[in-house]
Amino acid sequence: MSWSLRAVILGMIGILAFGAGLLYSMQAHAAEKPKPRVIYSKKEVDFEGLAITGELRNPGEFYFQRKTDEKFDSLVKRRKNFHREMLRDVVMAK
């Protein structure tokens, strides 16, 4: 079998596989049922002729209580003096 004949056969197999996949995906989309559309009923309440009595439950002023910030010691201790390292780096840079 020549090289070009193999290429043609493999190309045809590839095209057939692509077409089969395309047809399968089209059938999958056709099998999906549409979702039912939900329509909610509207209800209108008229309070025009009624006198509603009651009391407000929320206060007139707002009060905020601030939490105290908790301070934790860091696990990494900060060093205050890097003088030795700075001198070493200056000497090594020369």
N, C-alpha and C positions, 0 to 999 in steps of 0.2 A: 504494500500500500504506500503510495507516495505521500510526501509531507503535505502537499497542498490539499489532497483529498481528506487527510485527517483533520486539517484545520477547518475545512468546510463542514465536515460531519460534527465536529465539536461546536462550531458556530450554530449549526441548526439545533443541536441539543440544547444549547444555551438559550436560544430564542424560544424554543418550545417550553423550557422550564420557566422562563420569564412570563410567557403568555399564560401558562397554567397558574402561576402565582397571582397574576393580574385578575384572571377570571375568578379564582377562589376569593380574593379580597372583595370583588364586586358582589359576590353572593353573600358574603358576611355582612356587608352594609345593607343589602336588601332584606336580610332576615331580622334586622333590628326593628322592634315595634316602637311606634311613636309614644312618647310619654303622655300620660293623660294631663289635660290642662285643668288646673284647679281654679275655680272662680269662687271667691268668698262673697257671701251675702253681706250687703251693707245695711246697717241699722242706724237710724237717726233718732236721737233722744232729745226731746224738747223740754227744757227746764223753764220756759218763759213764764208760765202761770204758777209755778211752785215757789214757795218761800223755804229756802234751805237754811236751817240753823245748825250751828256747831261751833267748834273752837279750833284754832290753829294749833297744830301739834309741834311746829318747829319754833324755836325762840326767835326773838327779834334781833338778837346780837349773836355773833359767832365767837366762840372761845377756842383758841388754839393752845394746846399744851405742847411745849417743846420737850423732846426727849434730851436727856443729857448725853453728850457724846462720850462713848466709852473709848478709852485710850488703851491700846494694847502695846506691849513692848515688841519691837521688831525682832525677828529672829536673826536678821543680819545686822550686826553692830556696825555703826558708822565710825570710820576712823577720822580723827580730828587733824592728824599731822601726816602729811605725805612728803615731808622735807627730805628724808633719806632717799626715797625713790626718785624724787626730782633731781637731786644732786647726782645720783648714779646715772640717770639717763643723760644728763648734761655731759658728764665725763665720758660716757660711752659714745655720744654723738660726735665728740671731737676727734 
